[in-house]
């Protein structure tokens, strides 16, 4: 799992592009998903993620990792939407339509965190999380 998260982190650091106006449905999907994590329902966040995400990390690995992160960061205090980018491909990921939503987030024990949620468009046109990373 660390390798997968590292791949996403590296992929995100290599991304370049122009920010687009926030797509309300994508932004709302990302907001709902991180709020699930804020509420401590880590298993639900895994179940609501994209199948590609689930194939790369088991539900048990995901919940254990988030428990460790939560212990290090503490409760979320404030989250501010910053940008949303659109990509047709990401390094190491299959071709598709991706949106990268970035927040500036303050946690109890980590007041300045860049929180990134990567979403992919599914066959039915909905957006599901396929990557999550804190910096």
N, C-alpha and C positions, 0 to 999 in steps of 0.2 A: 504494500500500500504506500509506503514512503516513496518508493520509486515512482509510483503513479502520481502522487502529489508533487514530487519533485519535477516530473515531466510537465505537469500543468504549470508549475511555478516557472520553469525554464521557458515553456511555450509562451506564457503570458509576458515574460520579460522580453521576448523577441517580437512581440506584437507591435505593430505600428499602424496607424490609421487615423482617420478623421472621426471625431466623436459625432454622433448623429443625435437628433432630438430624441429624448427618451420615448420609447414605444410604451404606451400605458400598460398593455397586456403583459409585455415582457417584464417591465419594471415591477408590476404588481406580483407576477409569478415569483420573481426573485425576492421581493419583500416578504411574501407569505412563507417562502422556504426558509429564509434566515430567521423569521419570527418563530418558526417551529423549533429551530435550534435554540433560540433564546429561551424558549419555554422548557428546554431540556428533553424534548421528545426526539431524541437522536434517531431512534429506530424509524419513526415516521418520516424523518427527513430522508433517510435512505430509501424507504419505500416509495417516496414521491419523486425520487431522482430518475434520470434516464436509464434505460437498460444497459447502455454502454458503461455508465458509472457503476452500476450494480455488478457488471461483469468484471470490473477491475478491482473492486473492493467488496469484501463480504459485509453483511450487516453487522456481524460481531466486531470485525476490525474497525468499521466506521464508528460504531457506538463507543468502543474503547478509546479510539483516537480522540473523539470529541469530548469524552469525559476527561482525558488528560489535558486537552486544550482548555476546557472550561475551568479546570483546577488552576491552570496557570494564568488565565485572563480574568476570571471572575465574571460577574454578571455584566450584561450589556447595559450601558448607561445612556448612550446617545449614538444614533446612526444617521448620517447625512449622505444622501445620494450625491455622487460627484459626476460620473460620466457613464455613457453607454456607447459601446462600439459594436459595429457589425462586421463579421468576417465570413468569408465563404470557405475558408479552410484554416486549420491550426496545425502547427508542426506536431506530428505524431498522432493526429486524429483523422478519422475519415472525412472526406469532402462532405460538406453540408452547409447549413446556415447556422451561424453561431452569433450570440450576442454576449458581450462581456459587460457586466454591470459592476461598477466600482463604487464603494461607499467609503467614507471616512468614519471610523467607528471608535468610540471610547468605551473601554471596559473598566471595571473596578481596578484591576491590577495592570492594565495596559491601556493608557489613555490615548495613544496615537497609533491606531491600527488601520492599514489599508486592507479592506475586506473586498475580495473579488469573487463574483459568482458568474460562472460560465454556463450559459443555457444553449440548448440546441432545439431546433424546430423538429417536432415529430411528424410522422406521416399524416396525422389528422390536423396539423396546423397549430397544435398547442406547443408551448415551450416548457421544457423540463431541464432541470439542472444536470449538468454533466461534469462540472468541476467547481471546486471551492477552495479558496486559499487566502491565508492571512499573511500580511507582511508588516 
